[in-house]
Amino acid sequence: MQEKKELRIASLFSGCGGLDFGFSNAGFNVVFANDNDPDIWQTFERNHGIVIDKRSIREIKSAEIPEVVGIIGGPPCQSWSLAGAMRGIKDSRGRLFYEYIRVLRDKKPLFFLAENVPGIISSAHLPEFLKIINEFKKIGYNVSYKLLDARDFGAPQERKRVIIVGYRNDLGKAFSFPQPDGRRISLKEAIGDLPASMPAKEYNSGNGSLPIPNHEHMNGGFSTIYMSRNRRKNWHEQSFTIQAGGRHAPLHPSSAEMIKVGKDKWVFKGGNGARHRRLSVRECARIQTFPDDFIFHYGNVASGYKMIGNAVPVKLAEAIARRIRNDLQELVPKRQMIVELHQ
């Protein structure tokens, strides 16, 4: 149980790998990853050191996934988002949860983790969500779920996510979520040491190699939707949620304040000529608690913002992974762990 190779896990809907990176930091070994989004392939493979399976999960037979002690992943969340159409299970992306369940049913790992947006437990989607939870239970898992805020676990942003963890019934234990550490990281602590960022090139193309990798920000105006609410946090606060789109990236704390002048209408203090810019790709990555040596590869900076915004904050993933690892060490003898991987 002490050797990392015995803590093999598979990752589905991997994205650029925030969840994977957190689990790796906690001592797990990601031996299989899958995502069919071409924008993330190079970033995942260069940072995690494994080749990603590039097919849709629908095309992957369970037998093609190696034997592992756990499966992690966040099925696409757009269908459940309060900011989107909220089509839920009626959307083909929403139904991908059942593909995740299919793999779990066939592989029967000791544990699983799934992650999604708060909208999945909204009144509109709660009945379907509870059906999904019941499906996890029917295939043999003791299931726990909770709405967590990433800023309680070392990520300097307001970011609420539903985390679902299941332990196989024969472990005889339910997962207990870690408690907040009681200290929240400010934007000053997270990004205050970074110099001014570089504007993206024409059409928001990336600058290529930079002294600080990915420290470039999206150009362009701010839509009426962007200006419908405050987008700036002060240095001593935590960021707004990092979204999967550069157009809606929060403002840098050094930007001019925003002032409310009407219903759903804000302006920059000092007018449009006042200093203001979006957070850079690297600043967003730091707020998502990716280290600076985790490099994001893209042609257009929009892709950088997207993959970072879709990721699970590394520190949040790591806090949950460490709790799971401790439970496995307590519940599963080393001899049985080896049997699990080679049965």
Phi, psi and omega in degrees: 000340184284334184276136184302327184297340180278348181257050182286133177227159175248145181240127177245149184053051195289331186060214179279350170102035175295317178296315180300316183295320177297318179292323177297318178298332181273002175105006177271161183237108180283113184251352178210135178218150184216133170194137183259017178268112183300333183296338185257349190302308183296317180298315181296309187295321182286331182269331183256344174075020174227155178281130182272141174285121191264008180275164169294146178302332179297334183269353185264121175283141182304324181295341179281347179271130183295164178290130184219164176271342181206156175234131180235157176161157178240096176308146185315135189255355185302326183293338185253359187288136177294338181272352182254205182282346179054046180279343175056229186291346178286342178270141181301329178291323178296328181285351179296342174304324183286335172292321177299316178296321179301316179295317178300316181300320183281322185272328179052053177291166180296328181212164169218159172224132174232148184228144178202175183281161180302333182300339182291339177250017174291165182301328181292328187246354184303316179303317180290322178300317180293331174294319179296315178301319180294326177295319176300318181293321183295333181268009169107028182238141172273113194252134173235142174217154183200148174272116181247153174249122186300335182290346175278356184229032171097359177264124184280058178203153172281109183211103181263134180217147175272123179249129179243125178234132177238133172253136179303140188305326184289351174286338177068031183208145173260147177291136176247121186292142177295151179272151176303146182279356174087357180233131179251137183274133180273164175298326179299316179293324187280317188229003186295340181273353183281138175287180178302142181273166181266134174294148175296162177284184179305141183062022179060034172287150179290157181277352186083220182291130179231153178306319172248109186307133175070011181274070180218149184239154181289139176268179175108164182284181182244123185291168177296329176294316178300318184277010180276351177205169179294136181238009185239131173249151178280166183302325185276358182260178171262154182292158163296164179304131174284115184266167183272051179190128183294329181301331182251019175297140178300161176284151174293143182302337178281353181292162177300147177297156174254140183239132178281126182241358180182179178297122181056037179216122178235155176227164176278134175296123184097000178083179184294346178277353180291157182293126173197145174204158174286159171301147177283168177301316180294321178297319176297321179296317178297320179294331173275005176066029168282139176288161183293339179272005170271107189262134179260130184251125182198162173267316179251138184298338178302323179293326177296312178300320183298310184292326178289316181294333179278349187280158169277133177305133186302315183295323176295313179300318182295320180298318179289318181298321180294322177295317178297315181299317179298320179296317180296320178298325180283322190265333188242112176300152181304319181300317181292325180300318179294321178298319181302324185275345185233015182287000000 
